[in-house]
């Protein structure tokens, strides 16, 4: 039951289930695998499911709106690679995926780099938790 909750929390943001993982009795490796898997599913769901939102915003506000002009610098500066790798740290993978697609990021490239970013940050969180738990005792 705990792994189902970890999966659901990880679907929104991979950092949300961390307190629950720390409190779990037993091995934490399966929990981190579940977090990585839920992050992957979430990223792909939001990357490929955000096109209707983009179409609606473009139809409603146009490409010359303040929304697109202000955030265009972000995509130009970091691109799909940077956004994908930093997605869990920006707004969480779900909101970052929606925002990047709305801003016009190429979906295939963004999805691939978001998957790499999810596993990278999952590994970083895992290492931090293992070192923290071993330091506490």
N, C-alpha and C positions, 0 to 999 in steps of 0.2 A: 504494500500500500504506500510505503514511503517513496518508493521509486516512481510511482505514478504521480505523486505530488511533485517530486523533483522534476519529472518530465514536463508537467503543466507549468510550473514556475519557470523552467528553463526555456519554454516556448516563448515567453514574453521577454526575458532577459536572462542571460546565463549567470549573472551575478546574484539573482534573487534566491536561488536555492542554497547558496553557500552556508548560511546559518543552520539550515536543516541538515546539510551534509555533515557539518561539524558535530551536531548533536546526535547523529545516527550512531547506534552501536553496531559494530561490525566493520567490514572492509569498506573503505570509501571509494575504491577504484570503480566498482560497478556504478556508483552514483555519478561519478564524473563521466563515465562513458555515456550514461543516460543524458546528462546535461549536454554533452557534445552532440549526441544524436538529435535531441530536441532543438538545439540551436540550429543544426543543419536543416531540419524540417521547417522550422520557423523562417529561416532566411529564404529558403526556396519558395515557401508559400507567399511571403510578403514581397519578394522581388518580382515574381511572376503574377501575383495577384493585384499589383498596384497600378496597372495600366488604366483601369477604369477611373481611378482617382486623377491620374494625370490628364486623361482626356477631358474630364469634367472641369478641372482647373483651367486648362488651356481654352476650352470653349467658353467658360464663364469670364475669365480675366484676361485672356490673351497672353502671348509670349512676352509682351513688353511691359507686363505688370511689375509692380514693386516686388512681389514675391520672387519672380524669376530673376530680376536684376540684382537684388541683394544676395541671393544665394548662388548666383552663377559663379561668383568669385571663389566660393568654397569648392565647387566641382572643378573649376579650372586649376586651382592651386593643388588639390590633392588627387583628383581624378578617381576613376573607379577602383584602382589598385589601393590607393591610400584610404579611401572610404571603406572598402571591403576589409582591409586589415585592421582598421581602427573602429569598425562598427560597434563591437561590444562596449567600447569605452566612450563613444560619442553620445548616443542616446539609447543604446541597447540595439540589438540586431534588428528587431522588428521595426521600430520607428526610423532607424537609419536607412533600412532597405526601402521603406515607403518614400522617405524624403529624397533619396538618391534617384529613384525611378521617376519621381515627379520632376526632379531637376533635369532629367534627360540622360542619366547614366546608361551606358549600354548594358542590357540585362544579363547577357551571357557572361561577359567579363566581370560584372559586378557580382553575380552569383558565385562564380568560381573563386574570386578573391574573398568573398564573405565566408565561404566554407573554410578556406585556409585561415582566415582571421578567427573564426569560431574555435577551431581546434588549437590554434596558437594560444588564444586567451584561456581556453579551458586548461591547457597544459600549464600555463603560468599560474592560474588559480590553484590547480592541483599541487604544484610545487610549493606555493606559499602556504597552503593549508597543511600539507605534510610537515613542512619545516616548523610551522607554528604549533601544531599539535605535539610534535616531538620535543619542542623547546619547553612547552608547558608540562609535559609529562604524560 
